[in-house]
Structure formats: C-alpha cells, structure tokens
Amino acid sequence: MFVDERIYTLHAGQVPTFLKLYEEEGMQCQVRILGKMVGYYYTDFGPLNQIVHMWGYESLDDRFERRKQLQASPDWQSYARKMRPLVVNVENKLLVPAPFFSVPN
C-alpha cells in the first residue's frame, strides 16, 4: 500500500467552514469511492489554515480508477463546486512505505 497525501491551504479562517461542508456533503461520497482514509487533519500551529488528508491505495492503477470514479460522481461535483472557493492551494504527494514499515490493517 502507498499513501496519497493532500494538503489544502485555505483562505484565512475557513477551516471550520471547510470541515463542516466536508462532513455534511463530501465525506460520505469520498469514503464510499476512495475507500481507505488513512487520516484527516487540520493544522493548529506551523503553516495555518491547512487541511491534510491521506488515502491508502493498493497500486497506482487502484488510485487512478478510484479518483476517476470520484471525479465522475455528481455528488462529488456538487460538493467540489462549494469547496473550491475556500481553497487557495493544493499540494499532492505520493508516500511510499519504507521497506521496514509494516502497514497496519
């Protein structure tokens, strides 16, 4: 398994709005399609106004297919239209486990 890490930098003060919108309209669709949510966080100090979320995938093909399904979902598209104005920047990283790390179930 590898992890897709996404960091959304939001406009100042928009973390509560983003989290509420995600919980009410985005989370169910995303979890249903992407499957393995590894973590979902917001920053408290350091770079502020950031949402960090991570998703586990078995392969790059698995990630590609699930992301394609997510982007095609009318529920996700509706949520994304409301979410995008809150976001200033998006970073995306592919995290590969070290050879000695055993991925938890």
N, C-alpha and C positions, 0 to 999 in steps of 0.2 A: 504494500500500500504506500502511496505517497499522498502528500497534503497540498491542496491548493489554498494558499493564504491570500486573503483580500483585505486591503486596508482602505477604507473610505475616509477621507478627510472632509468634514462637513463645514458649512458656514458656522461661525461662532454662535454658540447657544442652541444649536439644533439637535444635539444628541437626544434629549428626551422626546422630541417630536419624531425623529427617525426611529427610535426604538419602539414607540407606541404604534406608529404606522406599520413597521415590520411585524410586530407581534399580532396586530389585528388583520393585516392584509397580505403580507409577504411570506411569513414563516411557514405556514401550512403547505403552500404550494411548493416552496423551495425544498423543504424536508421531504415531501412526497416524491419529488422528482430526483433530487440530488442524492438523497439517502443518508449518508453518514456525516452528520455535523460533528466535527471534532471539537469546536469551540466557538463561542460568540461573545465578544468582549467590547468594552469601551474604555478609553484611556482616562485615568484620573490625574496623572501628572506626566511630565515629559511632553511630547507633542500632544496638544489637547485637541478636542473635537474630532476624535477618530473612533471609528468602529473597526474592529478587527474580527474577521470570521474565517474559519478554516473548515475545509471539506475533504474527506478522505475518498480516494478512488483506487481501484484495483489496477488500472492501467490508463495510459493516455487515451486510448480508444474509449474506455468507460467514461472518462471525463468529457471527451468530445461529444459523445452521444447524449449524455445527461444534460450538458449545457445547451445542446441543440434543442432538446425537448423543452427545457426551461424557457428558452427564448421564444419558442413557438406557442407557449401556453398563454391563452387570453387572460387568465387570472394574473400571471406574472407581468404581462404587458400593462395591465391596468395599474398594478402596484408600482411598476417601474416609472410610469408617467408621473406619479405623485412623488416618488422618492428622488428622482434625478435633480429637481431644483434645489434639494437640500445639500447636494454633493458638490464639492469644489474639485476634488481629485480622487482618482482610484489607482491604487498600486496592486499588482498581482504577482505572486511568487509561487514557484513550484518547489516544494520542500521534499527532499528525498531522504529517507531514513538512513542514518549511519549503519554500517554493517553489523555493529554490536547491539543495536537497538531492537528490542522485540516489541512489535506493535501490539498494544492492548486490544482485547476483543471488544 
